[in-house]
Amino acid sequence: MLKATLGFRKIKEDVDNFSIKGMIEPTFYNFGDENVRVLHSVIKPGESFLAGVANMVMDNDVPVVFEGTNKQGRNLMCYFGSMVQNC
């Protein structure tokens, strides 16, 4: 059995290569006021995007690009699991 902890990262600006390395099932939630693109998929305010593969540890980076100019309204959260150990 695998053990994992839940973590998160807050993103408030464009990132060409946001690392999801070591993350299990990273899911991006847009709590902001404008659309944001993750891996070229549009996430509207109030929506989410699962960027991982079920039960797999990711090993790559993804682009994050906010649409619009309202920097105060940017609030993207990435929630993910991190493997602790094998049981």
C-alpha positions as CSV (number, residue, x, y, z in Angstrom):
1,M,0.0,0.0,0.0
2,L,1.2,3.5,-0.8
3,K,1.1,6.4,1.7
4,A,0.7,10.0,0.6
5,T,0.3,13.5,2.1
6,L,-1.9,16.2,0.6
7,G,-0.2,19.4,-0.5
8,F,-1.0,22.6,-2.4
9,R,0.7,25.4,-4.3
10,K,-0.8,28.8,-5.0
11,I,-0.1,30.4,-8.4
12,K,-0.7,34.1,-9.0
13,E,1.4,34.7,-12.1
14,D,2.3,33.1,-15.5
15,V,4.7,30.2,-15.2
16,D,6.3,28.8,-18.4
17,N,7.3,25.5,-16.7
18,F,5.3,24.9,-13.5
19,S,6.7,21.7,-12.1
20,I,4.3,18.9,-11.3
21,K,7.2,16.5,-10.7
22,G,6.6,14.1,-7.8
23,M,2.9,15.1,-7.7
24,I,0.1,12.4,-7.6
25,E,-3.1,13.5,-9.5
26,P,-2.4,17.3,-9.5
27,T,-5.7,19.2,-9.8
28,F,-5.8,22.9,-10.5
29,Y,-8.7,25.0,-9.1
30,N,-9.4,28.5,-10.4
31,F,-10.6,30.6,-7.5
32,G,-9.8,33.8,-9.4
33,D,-11.7,36.2,-11.5
34,E,-10.3,35.4,-14.9
35,N,-9.6,32.4,-17.1
36,V,-6.3,30.6,-16.9
37,R,-4.7,28.1,-19.2
38,V,-2.9,25.0,-17.8
39,L,-1.3,22.7,-20.4
40,H,-3.3,24.7,-23.0
41,S,-6.7,23.8,-21.3
42,V,-8.9,26.8,-20.3
43,I,-10.0,26.8,-16.6
44,K,-12.8,29.3,-16.1
45,P,-13.4,30.9,-12.7
46,G,-14.9,28.3,-10.3
47,E,-13.8,25.3,-12.4
48,S,-11.0,22.7,-12.0
49,F,-8.7,20.7,-14.2
50,L,-7.2,17.3,-13.4
51,A,-3.7,17.4,-14.9
52,G,-2.4,14.1,-13.7
53,V,-2.9,10.4,-14.4
54,A,-4.7,8.3,-11.7
55,N,-2.4,6.6,-9.3
56,M,0.8,7.8,-11.1
57,V,3.5,10.1,-9.9
58,M,4.0,12.9,-12.5
59,D,7.4,13.7,-13.9
60,N,7.0,16.8,-16.1
61,D,6.3,20.6,-16.2
62,V,3.2,22.4,-17.5
63,P,2.7,25.9,-18.7
64,V,0.3,28.2,-16.7
65,V,-0.9,31.3,-18.5
66,F,-3.5,33.8,-17.1
67,E,-5.8,35.5,-19.5
68,G,-6.6,39.2,-18.9
69,T,-4.7,41.9,-17.1
70,N,-6.3,41.9,-13.6
71,K,-3.4,40.6,-11.5
72,Q,-5.4,41.1,-8.3
73,G,-7.9,38.6,-9.5
74,R,-5.5,35.7,-10.1
75,N,-5.9,32.8,-7.7
76,L,-5.0,29.4,-9.0
77,M,-4.5,26.5,-6.6
78,C,-2.9,23.2,-7.4
79,Y,-3.7,20.4,-4.9
80,F,-1.8,17.1,-5.1
81,G,-0.6,14.0,-3.3
82,S,3.0,13.4,-2.5
83,M,4.2,9.8,-1.8
84,V,5.6,9.3,1.7
85,Q,6.6,5.6,1.7
86,N,5.6,2.1,0.7
87,C,3.8,0.1,3.4
